[in-house]
Amino acid sequence: MHAAVFGAPFDLTMQDRQRPAPGPGEALVRVDAAGLCAGDLYIYLGRNPYVSYPRVGGHEIAGHVEALGPDTAGPRPGSRVVVEPFLGCGHCYPCRVGKPNCCANLRIIGAHQDGGFADYVVAPVDKLFAIPDGMSPYKASFTEPVAIGVQCCRRGQVTADDTVLILGAGPIGLALVEVANAIGAKTYVSDVLPERLETAAQFGATPVPAGEDFLDRVRGLTNGEGMPVVIEATGNAGVMEKTVDYVAAGGRIVIVGLVKEGTAVSFPGLDFTRKEMTIVGSRASTACFPESLALLASGKIHYPDIGSQFQLAEAPAVFAQLARDHGALHKAVFLTQ
C-alpha cells in the first residue's frame, strides 16, 4: 500500500508498505480521506512529544471497512465509517469513570501507532462510527476536529443563553465557533491575525481584534460584567492567564490550547473566591463522534467549505509548505481514491 511516512523531523516520504492485518476486535479500514491537523504538523517539525519515528501520521480518518479481524463482530465490509483515534486502556481510573480521552496509558492512532496517511489503517471496531448517507469522505474527515469543539462546549456547559469568547481563531478555534453557534450561543472571537478573524466572521462570530485595549473592549461588550464563558484555544500561557480577567464572576473558563510540557500558568488566587469562577481543561473528545457527525450532516457546520483537498502523494509538498507558512491553508485533507 502507499503511505506517507515520517522518517524523522522534516523528513516525510511516500513509501510502499505492507498492508496491515486486523487482529481480534479490529477492522481493516480502506482510507478515503484523512485530515491534517496541528499534531501532524508537529510530527513533521519534531515537536510532537508522543510520536516515535518512523510513523504514518493522520488521525482524522474517513473510509470504509475492508475486512474484520478473526472472530470479530462489527460493521460489515463496505460500510462507510470514521475512526475515533484515541484508544484508552479500559482499566485505569480515567477509563473507569468514562474519561478514556485522559487515559493514563492513552494510545493515539497516527502518533503511537500508524494512522490514516495511507491506503489502509487498522482500528478497533468499537472506534468506528457510521458516516451518514450522502456525506462525502472529505466532509466526514472533519468529524474529529468538530468533536473537539463538542467536547469543549460540553466542558464549558455552553447553552443557547450564553455569550462565549473564543481566544484563537485557528483550526480548533473555528470548530469551537461553529459548535457554539450551532448550540445557539452568541460568539465573539479574538486573534492576532486579521485574516483569521475574517474567516471567523464568515462563520457567524463577532471579531474582537487583539491588542492592548482588549480587556476594555470585553468589558464594553458585556456592560462591564465579563464573558459568561471564555475558551482559550491559542496555547499561549500568557493568554491563558488573562482568561481570569475576561470571564464574568460565576462564569466558566475552558482551556483547550496546549502549552509546552513544564510551562507554568498562574492565576490570581483571590479571584478563585472573589469571582467563584470554574476553570476546566478539555482534551480531545470522548463520546462526541455521534453528535459531531449529526452536526456535519445538519449543514450547521461550514468548516469543510474552506478546506483544501489534495491527493495523498502531495503530502510531502503540503507539509513543507505549512512548515514555511503555518497559515498557508485553513485546512488540508488528503484523499486516497
N, C-alpha and C positions, 0 to 999 in steps of 0.2 A: 504494500500500500504506500501511497505518498504521504509524507509527513513533514511539517516544518519543525525542525529540531533546534532547540537552544543548546549549543555545544559549550558555550561559555559566554560571559558578558560580551555584548556587541558581536556575537557570532551566532547567526541564525541561517540555516541552510535547508534546502529541500533535499530529502533523502528518501530512498526506498527502504521500507521496514517491513518486517513480518507482521501479518495481521494478528492482532491479539486474540486469545481464545477465552471465552467467558467461563468462569467456574460456577460451582453451585450457588444459586441465589443471584446470579449475574446475567446480564444480557449483552450481546454484541450489538452496538448501535452504529448504523451507517450514518456518518455525519453529513448533513446537508448544509448547515450554516453554523459558524462559530464566531462570536463577537470578541473583539479586542478590548480589554479594559486596562486600567492603570496598573493592576497587578501584573499583567502580562508585559507591559512596557517596563516595569521594574525588574522583571526577569531579564529582559534584554539589557537593561542598564546595570545589572548586577546589584540591585538594591532590594530584591525580594528576599526576606530572611528565611522563608520556608522552603525554597526550592533547592534541589541538588541537580547538577548537570551530569550528563545530558538529559534534557527533558522536553517532551512535547507539551507545550502550554495549551491554554484555551479552556475556560470553564463556563462559558456562556454558549451552551450547545443545544442545537435542534437537529433532529434527524429522524430515522425510522429504525425499528427493530429488525435486525438481520437474522439473529438466532438467539436462543436461550441456552444457558448452561445446563449441565446434567441435572436431572431431577428437579428442574426449576419451573414453577408456575409463574406466568407473568403475561404481559401484553403479547399478543400473537405476532409472529413475523409480519412485517409490512406496516405495523402500527406506527403512526407518526407521534413522536414524543420529544419532550425537552428533558434535560438531565439536571437534576439538582446536584451540585458538585461537592457539597460539604458532607463528609461522612463521619458521623460520630461512632464511638466505640460501643455505646449502648450500656456501659457498666459504670462509668464514673458519675460523680454527683450531678454535674450539669445534665448529662444524658438521662439520669434517673428522674429529674424534675422537669423534663420536657424542654431542655435548652441544649440540644445537641450541637447547635452552632457555636457553643462555648466549650465543647468537649475538651477534656484535658489531654486527649490523645487524637485530636482532630486531624483528619487527612482530607486534603482538597484535591479533587481531580484537576489536573493541569498544573499542580505545584508539587505535591508529594508523589503523585503517580501520573502517568501520561494522560493528556487531555485531548481536546477536540480539534486542535490544529492538524488534523489527519483525516484520512478517509474513514477510519473506524476508531471507536473508543469503547471500552468496557465500563459498565456501571451496574451497581446493584439494581435489581428490578423494582425495589421499593423507593428508588430515587427517580423513577420515570413517571412523567405526567403527560396525559394525552393532549395533543395540540387540537384546538377546536377546528371543526371543518371550515375550510375557506381561508384559514390563516396561512400565510406563506412561511417557509422556514426562516427566511430573513427576519420577518416580524417576530416570529416565535423566539428567535435567539435573544430578544430583549427581555425575556421573562425574568432572568436572574437579576439584572440591574434594576428592573421595576420592582422586583421582590424586596430589594434592599430598601426602596422607598416605602413599601408597605410595612416592613418591619420597623423602620424608623418612626413612621407615623403611629403605629401601634404603641411603641415605647413611649412616645410623647402624648398618647391618648388624644390625638388630634380629632376634633369633631367639626361639624359644619358651623358651629358657633365661634370657632377660634380664628384668631389672626396669627399668622405664622411668619416669622422672619427666618429666612434661609440664608446662611452665610456661606457663599461659594456657589457659583453657577457653572461648575464643571459638569462632567457626565453624571455624577451621582446627584449633584445639586439640581440638575434639570429633572431627573427622575423624581426627586422629592417634590419639586414644584408640581409636576403632573399628578402625583398621587394625592397630595394635599388638596389640589384643586378639584380632583375627582370626588374627594370626600365632601367638598363644599366649603372648605375653609378659604379665607382671604389670605393671599400670599404676597409677601414682599421678599425681594432677593437682593443681595449685595455681592459685588465682585469688583476686583481692581481692573478687569478688562472690559471695556465698553462693548465689544462685540459679543461677549457672553451675556451681558445684560440685555442686549438687543434680542438675543435668542430667547432668553427667559421671558421677556415681554411678549414675544410671539406666542408663548405657551400660557399666557394669562397672568403672569406675575407682575407686580409693580416694582420697577427697578429703583433701588436706593444706592446711588454711587458711593463707594468707599471714600473716606477722606477724614481729615482732622475734625470736621464738624459732624461726623456720623452720629454720635450719641445725641446731639441736639436734634438731628433730623428724626431719629427714632422717637424721641420724646414729643416732637411736634406732631408726628403721625398718630400718637396714642394719647393725646391730651396730658402728656407728662407721666403716664402710667407705666410705660414699657410694654413690651410684647408678651402676650399670654404664653406663646411657645417660641423658643429660639432653637434652631437646629444648626449646629456647626458642621460644615462639610468642606472645610478648607484644609484641615490637617496642619494648621498653623497654631503653635502653642500660645502665641500672643493673642490671637483671635479667640481661642478657647477661653482664655482668662477674662476677656472683655464681655463674654456672654452674660456674666453676672450683672453687668451694668445695663444691658439691653432688655433683660427679662423683667416682667412685671412681678410685683410682690404676689406670692401664691402661684406663680407661673412655673413652667417646665422648661428645662434645658435638655436637649438631646445631643450628645457628642457622637458623631458618626465618622468624622475625619480621623486619620491616623497620623500620629507623630512617630518619630524615630524612637526605638526602644531605649528606655533610660531617660527620656526627656521629661522633665518635671513641669507640672502645670499648677499654678497657685490661684486660690480663690480667697477673697477677704472673709475671714472667719465670722465676723459679725453678721454678714449678710445671710448666712445659713439660717439664723434665727430671725433676724430683722425682716427678711423677705419670705421666710418659710418656703423657699423655692425647692423644686425637685430637680436633681441632676442625675441623668441616667446615660449609660452608654448604649450603643446599638451596633451589633456585629452581624454582618451578612444578613441572613434571614433563617427563619425556621417556620415551617407550616404556612408559608406565604405564597408558594407557587400557584395554588389554585386561584387565589384572589388576583395575583398578577396576570395570569392567563385570561381571567374574566375581564379585567380592566383593558387589556390589549384587544380582546375581542369586541368590547363595547364601543370602541372608537374614541374613548376618552383620553387615550394616551397617544400623543403625536410625536414622541421622541424618535420613532423609526423614520419619520419623514425627513429628518436632517442627517441621517446616517449615510455612509458611503459603502458601496458593495465592491468587493474585489475577489478575484479568483485566488485560491489558496497559494498558488505558485507565485503570486505577487507579494506574499508576506514578508520576505527579506527586504524588499524595497520599501514597503509601507512602514515597517519598524524603523528602518534607517531614517526615513523622512520624519517620523514622530520623535526620534531621538534628537534630531536637529531642531525641531519646532513642535513642542508638545501641543500647541493649539492649531496645528495644520488641519486637523479633522475633528469634527464634533464626535464622530463615532465611526469605527471601521468594523465591517463584518466580512468574514471570508466565506465564500461559497465553494463547495467541493464538487458540485454537479454541473 
